């Protein structure tokens, strides 16, 4: 991800300098930067899922008993696995449909562009299954049942759990 991000910066900056200074540009720059941006975004979503850094709300779940927190953890993860399946199926279909189509400038298969959804779906599903297996084996800490991290600001007192 860092290499892709650095390459995007170099391509875009180089293209801007060439347009203003030399009245020309790198044809490949815009298209490759767009592709890299999409891939970095999807790979970043995988990293955020692994670290539990996606946005969320724990208003209800944090007030529930441990038993109910586990129940909603499983339900939530099963729903997210379904979403991963939908993302995989849609990305797979788009990859197959566009495999023989080529991009305008790079002339690379457009299937590569759409394959990032499959990478996200498979990686996300593996992370979710790992969480579920850890729960079943008793290796998941109670604090991990709530998938929202506290911000770096001063914590607010939370109410006592409901039973």
C-alpha positions as CSV (number, residue, x, y, z in Angstrom):
1,X,0.0,0.0,0.0
2,X,2.8,2.4,0.8
3,X,4.5,1.7,-2.5
4,X,1.2,2.3,-4.4
5,X,0.6,5.5,-2.5
6,X,4.1,6.8,-3.2
7,X,3.8,5.9,-6.8
8,X,0.5,7.8,-7.0
9,X,2.1,10.9,-5.5
10,X,5.0,10.7,-7.9
11,X,2.7,10.2,-10.9
12,X,0.3,13.0,-10.0
13,X,2.9,15.5,-9.0
14,X,5.1,14.7,-12.0
15,X,2.1,15.1,-14.3
16,X,1.2,18.5,-12.7
17,X,4.8,19.7,-13.1
18,X,5.0,18.6,-16.7
19,X,1.6,20.2,-17.6
20,X,2.5,23.6,-16.1
21,X,6.2,23.7,-16.9
22,X,6.4,21.8,-20.2
23,X,2.8,22.0,-21.5
24,X,2.7,18.2,-21.8
25,X,1.9,15.3,-19.5
26,X,2.3,11.6,-18.8
27,X,-0.6,9.9,-20.5
28,X,-0.3,6.9,-18.2
29,X,-0.4,9.0,-15.0
30,X,-4.2,9.6,-14.6
31,X,-5.3,6.1,-15.3
32,X,-2.7,4.3,-13.3
33,X,-3.2,6.7,-10.4
34,X,-7.0,6.0,-10.4
35,X,-6.3,2.2,-10.5
36,X,-3.8,2.5,-7.6
37,X,-6.2,4.7,-5.6
38,X,-9.0,2.1,-5.9
39,X,-6.7,-0.8,-4.9
40,X,-5.2,1.2,-2.0
41,X,-8.8,2.0,-0.8
42,X,-9.8,-1.7,-0.8
43,X,-6.6,-2.8,0.8
44,X,-7.0,-0.1,3.4
45,X,-10.4,-1.5,4.2
46,X,-8.8,-4.9,4.8
47,X,-6.3,-3.4,7.2
48,X,-9.1,-1.4,9.0
49,X,-11.1,-4.6,9.4
50,X,-8.2,-6.5,10.8
51,X,-7.5,-3.7,13.3
52,X,-11.2,-3.1,14.1
53,X,-10.9,0.5,13.0
54,X,-14.1,0.9,10.9
55,X,-16.7,3.2,12.1
56,X,-19.4,1.8,14.4
57,X,-21.8,2.5,17.2
58,X,-21.9,0.5,20.4
59,X,-24.8,2.4,22.1
60,X,-27.0,-0.6,22.4
61,X,-24.5,-3.6,22.5
62,X,-22.3,-2.1,25.2
63,X,-25.2,-2.0,27.6
64,X,-26.1,-5.6,27.1
65,X,-25.0,-8.6,29.2
66,X,-22.1,-10.7,28.1
67,X,-24.4,-13.4,26.7
68,X,-26.3,-11.0,24.5
69,X,-23.1,-9.3,23.4
70,X,-21.9,-12.7,22.2
71,X,-25.2,-13.3,20.4
72,X,-25.1,-10.0,18.6
73,X,-21.4,-10.5,17.8
74,X,-22.3,-13.8,16.0
75,X,-25.3,-12.3,14.2
76,X,-23.3,-9.3,13.1
77,X,-20.5,-11.4,11.8
78,X,-22.8,-13.7,9.9
79,X,-24.4,-10.7,8.3
80,X,-21.0,-9.3,7.4
81,X,-20.0,-12.7,5.9
82,X,-23.2,-12.5,3.7
83,X,-22.1,-9.0,2.6
84,X,-18.6,-10.4,1.8
85,X,-20.3,-13.1,-0.4
86,X,-22.3,-10.4,-2.2
87,X,-19.2,-8.3,-2.7
88,X,-17.3,-11.4,-4.0
89,X,-20.1,-12.4,-6.4
90,X,-20.5,-9.0,-7.8
91,X,-16.8,-8.4,-8.2
92,X,-16.3,-11.8,-9.7
93,X,-19.1,-11.2,-12.2
94,X,-17.6,-7.8,-13.1
95,X,-14.1,-9.3,-13.4
96,X,-15.4,-12.0,-15.8
97,X,-17.5,-9.5,-17.9
98,X,-14.6,-7.1,-18.2
99,X,-11.7,-9.5,-18.5
100,X,-11.4,-9.1,-22.3
101,X,-12.0,-5.3,-22.1
102,X,-8.9,-3.2,-21.9
103,X,-8.3,0.2,-20.3
104,X,-7.9,3.2,-22.7
105,X,-4.3,4.1,-22.0
106,X,-2.6,1.2,-20.3
107,X,-4.4,-1.4,-22.4
108,X,-4.5,-3.7,-19.3
109,X,-7.5,-5.9,-18.6
110,X,-10.3,-4.1,-16.8
111,X,-10.8,-7.4,-14.9
112,X,-7.7,-6.4,-12.8
113,X,-9.5,-3.2,-11.8
114,X,-12.6,-5.1,-10.5
115,X,-10.6,-7.9,-8.9
116,X,-9.9,-5.7,-5.9
117,X,-13.4,-6.4,-4.7
118,X,-12.7,-10.1,-4.6
119,X,-9.5,-9.6,-2.7
120,X,-11.4,-7.5,-0.1
121,X,-14.3,-10.0,0.1
122,X,-12.0,-13.1,0.6
123,X,-9.7,-11.3,3.1
124,X,-12.7,-9.8,5.0
125,X,-14.4,-13.2,5.2
126,X,-11.2,-14.8,6.5
127,X,-10.9,-12.1,9.2
128,X,-14.6,-12.6,10.2
129,X,-14.3,-16.4,10.3
130,X,-11.2,-16.0,12.5
131,X,-13.1,-13.9,14.9
132,X,-16.0,-16.4,15.1
133,X,-13.6,-19.3,15.6
134,X,-11.8,-17.4,18.3
135,X,-15.1,-16.8,20.0
136,X,-16.1,-20.5,19.8
137,X,-12.7,-21.5,21.3
138,X,-13.0,-19.0,24.1
139,X,-9.9,-17.0,22.9
140,X,-11.8,-13.8,22.2
141,X,-11.6,-11.3,25.1
142,X,-14.8,-9.8,26.3
143,X,-13.6,-6.4,25.2
144,X,-13.4,-7.6,21.6
145,X,-17.1,-8.4,21.5
146,X,-17.8,-4.8,20.9
147,X,-16.3,-3.9,17.6
148,X,-15.9,-0.2,18.3
149,X,-12.7,1.3,19.5
150,X,-12.6,4.3,21.8
151,X,-11.3,7.4,20.3
152,X,-8.1,9.0,21.6
153,X,-10.1,11.7,23.4
154,X,-11.0,11.5,27.1
155,X,-13.3,8.5,27.6
156,X,-16.9,9.2,28.7
157,X,-18.4,7.2,31.6
158,X,-20.5,4.3,30.2
159,X,-23.7,3.2,31.9
160,X,-23.9,-0.2,33.6
161,X,-24.8,-3.1,31.4
162,X,-28.4,-4.2,31.1
163,X,-29.2,-7.8,32.3
